[in-house]
């Protein structure tokens, strides 16, 4: 916790002074240390939503192999490097990562950031004296041979008072330990960072700061710049705690406060010695008591139970001291305590956060170090800063007499109190406008901006910081905090109702899911929407620009990027088979994502794509309601709902039947025109889709991207239960048509369309996966030329014959090579060919467009319906042949493009259908009627708006 909080405070500091930045904090909760910081994370998410938490998957460890929590944590940091890389890559999809700020103990992440060309800064959450010691540690290691614990000598390091060798930070004491070796590597990497941010201020540790900046601590290489931006501490905490009321009743500067951090545990004997010393001192006291450490090895990573004060403290102690002392269990709001006027002294374990909290409050200390770097801090506090008295121990035990002596001395020493008040004033000055710490922050941000001068698209991206904390130290820009084993008292917060969306990776599915998120937020902005994304490494055709665009234009939608799972694509015959395997293997990552989002939000509902069905189990494990978003139409949904029944009542593959399929609510469908995954009963994709369709009725509801009057027969068949005859059908919500906005308004083709006569142009486009052979492209060109019609045609490069290229996007087409010789010249006055892509929504809504030759992808169908443009149906893959039948036979908005045997379409057929779509008045009238119905459905009080309201009501959110 001591590392997480400073990293969060660093994020706050940056955002308070530079609100144009975006801050992402990476978090990791080890399964072997599950004591949750969930309430703290929720509190920050609620009170400071500009900081986003990105939760990393846990990596299980056998803790029996590690002697200490530190050793286990260091191993966890090493093993998390791949997950850090995935996190940085995924964040980079929607933001430009300006800088990656890590905790010292998160040093293994440095290699990952370097690999991705992301500048790395270290955030050192302790003070400059400790930093000086760690920077000098590699030199000490090279110039000594024994363990420091055995030396019994003074260590002379630049900028520091002489340190007894036994008082060095505990990980440095035993040269033979794994933790020593790990920390040596970490400290060797420190000078290789772009800079080191330190939670201190110049006048608190001037000698150490000068030694570092003069290069004395790293004599063999350059020292990076350091930025002393402290003191950073969290706000006061729970103002209602009983101890605060008690303190208000005590005289000024009369109370000694004793607290030893979240890991500071004493034996029963030591607790009794403290109690005896306090009682004999005669001083007022506030003492936070925690249960002694367990002797059971199984409990070493677990938070201790609540202490039994009657059992742990001397008999009658509480009664005898009730008029001048208060003992509280486990935790107190320390910042608030230290700032009470009645508090005159602090007995502390010398954790750096506690030291800074006392400095800011002007409270003198007694230094009683316990672990980590606290013994070094004690020497510095006593010898250098003159802010503390030393608590002397014998054999690691502190006697009651020593407690009595130091408590009295602390309250009576006027000199130490004056020093503490002077430090308080210096801290306030450092943090004031123009103060040294504010200037350091400005210099730090300036160093980031200078590093960006080589980025040509600097202003196209949100600046992003990753903050990476640890269970010990933490980091900034990307933070991976590891969590304190002590549970914090719960912070009363109102968690935001969150809807999590999980689309299939295809662009058509992603866009529809984003539009669903927008629809929900536009009508109910109190929600939070998180969209899980997975970009397979075997299909890198990137949606990155789209994700960046949405993140920039619609920041209320948060993208949570899932780790990729490498697959050997040679094992899968099609992209569909590989994708389905990816969805299955991603189930664990989905569960981790849902758990991590739940730390800061209440997930109201989990909405998944049909192909993401394997995630249903993860949601069920977490008791999160699951809804499907069916991104195709109601007719296709009816067919998929009925598919399990068809499977049970047939034995052969549908591709071999040569018959008509009669399904509820649908026109007769030729068996060969069923969605392509249903055709071959022996294929793995068939089996996968069967399982997915069997799960559809088990959801809490199905959201469909259609509207009631477009597919009334199919909708009625579903709601009447005809498509799932053997079990209840969940409610369906027809909330469409959902399509994306118009896109790039500057594309050359739009200007060309503006020059054409009304409803004169046929637009031909076949989606992002619609590829034709060179021969077919020439047939289309010949048909277009002979038709005499104006046309706008999007041409893509034919599919490659190289198996290695099957999952890769095709290169830009060579039109001179692909099209008939002279075609472009002969048709230049009435046709335009564009390469690869056009802004389809904008095109369809141009007055000059009178027809659309389409692959029948559902998004394209809806875009044409909304624009009132009649279609020629030329299906290619997936459910498109099925859609063609529905569009032609049921909706009456399309003409069929008839194929020859072998799947080719002749130039003569292209010529015929292109003419017909422009000349057929009845088809145009049907398209215009559908346009009006779509607008009515999406209007206030329309059927789709009512369906959205019913959906949210079913979630309990209306």
SULNORKA-V359441 format. One record per helix or strand of 3 or more residues. SS is the DSSP state (hx for helix, st for strand). FROM is the first residue (numbers start at 1). LEN is the number of residues. Records with the same first field share a line. If there is no record, write none. Layout:
# SULNORKA-V359441
SS: FROM-LEN, FROM-LEN
This chain:
# SULNORKA-V359441
hx: 2-16, 31-3, 38-10, 63-3, 69-11, 81-14, 104-3, 109-7, 128-15, 148-3, 165-3, 170-3, 178-13, 206-8, 242-7, 268-14, 297-3, 309-4, 317-4, 334-5, 352-10, 374-11, 400-13, 414-18, 436-16, 458-3, 507-17, 537-3, 544-10, 569-3, 575-11, 587-14, 610-3, 615-7, 634-15, 654-3, 671-3, 676-3, 684-13, 712-8, 748-7, 774-14, 803-3, 815-4, 823-4, 840-5, 858-10, 880-12, 907-13, 921-18, 943-12
st: 21-7, 51-5, 96-8, 120-5, 195-4, 226-3, 255-5, 284-6, 325-5, 343-6, 365-3, 388-3, 463-6, 496-7, 528-6, 557-5, 601-8, 626-5, 701-4, 732-3, 761-5, 790-6, 831-5, 849-6, 871-3, 894-3
